[in-house]
Amino acid sequence: MKRHLSLFSLLLALALIAAACGSGTTDTTAAAGEATTTTTTTVASTPDTTEPAEPSPDFVGEVLDAGGCDYGGKVATITAVDELTVQFDLCSPDPAFLPKLAFGVFGIQPSEHLEATAGAPLDNPIGTGPYALQEWVRGDSVVFSRNDAYYGEMAPSATAVLRWATESAGRLLELQSGQVDGITFPGTEDLATIEADPNLVLLDKPEPNIFYMGFTNTFAPWDDVNVRKAVALGIDRQRIIDTFYPAGSETASHFTPCSVENGCEGDSWYDFDVDAAKALLAEAGLADGFETAIYYRDVTRGYLPTPGDVAADIQDQLKTNLNIDAEVFVVESGEFIQTSSAGGYDGIHLLGWTGDYPHVTNFLDFHFAESNAQFGDAYPEIYEPLEAASKLASAAEAAPLYAEANNAIKELVPMVPISHSAANYAALASVEGAYAPPWGDVQFSLWNNGKDTIVFMQGNEPISLYCSDETDGESLRACGQIIEGLYSYAPDGSVQPQLATECVSNDELTSWTCNLRSGVVFHDGSPFDANDVVATFTAGLDAASPLHTGNSGVFEYYDYLWGLINADG
């Protein structure tokens, strides 16, 4: 594949020289067994109040060139036309282009920083956001300092702190005592308590989500569709909803919530039928049941408010209804995500999804794409209509293809969709502007508690702070305070320009020209320009690039939303 990255080696050399002389970013790691703190210094600068400058005639723009579209992805080229213009030329129409750009995974970092960190700024991200990273104290908190050079509205608090506690009850106690200003996902049993407390406010979070039981078809007996279908029929999903989920939650009729256009095309899921389930197990030669495992992570999510209780109930139902003995294993969050993503679990894994952008591709294409190994060998009956549908600009034209894919999911049962859950955050009633977004991450800069420091608590520690190569909500929430993309999500979930002033497409939706905001500087004081956009997308998309390192190196979102270039080496 052809790539015009002529300046990268020069920039890398300059960056290394600068680092040797002492740069504005320091990464301090303690010896094994000691507390670890990562600190990033923000270089103060003055906000640009001048008229937008004309692009420099001396600017040399970078290009990411896939060398054509035969590799199967969506991106043909990404070109820095001038300092403040980037052009995305695609291999097929993409009606979800702008919502994708608003997803925080595609936030922009300085090209020099990506090169200086060899494509792995895991704990020292540099962005343009209203807050910069001050320090990450492992096991305790992430601390952010206000970006006083921010081009937009200044954060009311000089410092923001992100803490975590696995148990929802622990988060609520911190909120009730006033130690934190807001929390994610209070427990179902605590909702009435919050609503009755005049010092607290319950925030509705209208997020589209799904909780499901996943199977990997490369392990027996899950390679037999009758076994997978038997479990689909033999689990009383409504019992789970009624027992463990808040009011307003729904038993899933489809993998994608019906609030997402085309999400519920095709037939609804199976009804609970133990007799039919037992007959399928008998047909598979497993009339007496079998032994298996249930894997989950003890992390509270909107789609899974009490993971341990739900895992125990599924274990009980498998034994009672189908004589399946399932041992339950609790797995550390990062390990769980990596293993499940790689299709490494030989039993049932309990996982879910919260929508990242408002399009059905966000739910179906990620989970059932040809490149996704989570459920074992991919199913062409599912991914082929999905691939065809993703290239259609018209939702009406795509609807029959989504019906075909959804019907194939029901027939092949790579997973069992359990619930679409109602979700909430909670905050102190004294906090102005507290909200819980349907899409994207809550922005601490929009919350005002009238103090110098605002504190927010989530369910777990971030895995890393390089969110181009992360998928978990805890990491993305932390990154979202620091890193910005070309577009972003407003508090009501609408898509809005951010580092771009606009991105305009041709009539075919295959070429998008993005005009960038002028006068923006990164937290290290370096200017933001079009080459930073190209470098960021090169790091995520080009598997042959020295910048394509990351944390796991998988870059899942880049892969499923755009397709990796040079993925075959």
Protein Blocks (a to p, Z undefined) as FASTA:
>chain_A
ZZdffkmmmmmmmmmmmmmnopabdcddddehiacddddddddddddfbdcddddfkbcc
ddddehiaknopabfbdcdfblmbccdddfbdcfklmmmmmpmklpccdfklmmmnnopa
fklccdfbfbdcfbdcehiaccddddfkbfbdcdfbfbdcddddfblklmmmmmmnopaf
bdchiafklmmmmmmpmkbccdddfddcdddddddfkbcfklpmklmmmmmmmpcfklmm
mmmpcehiacdfbfbdfkbghklgcjddddddfklmmmmmmmnopanopadddddddddd
fklmblmlmmmmmmmmmmmmnopacddddddfklmmmmmmnopafbdcddddddfbdcfk
lmmmmmmgmklmknopadfklmmmmmmmmmpmblklmmmmmmmmmmmmmmnopaccfbdc
dddddddfklghiacdfehjddfklpcehiabdcdddfbdcfblcfklccbfklmmmmmm
mpccfbdcdfkopacdfkbmbdcddfkopaccddddehiacfkopacdfklmmmmmmmmm
mmmbmklnojnonommlmmmnopahklZZ
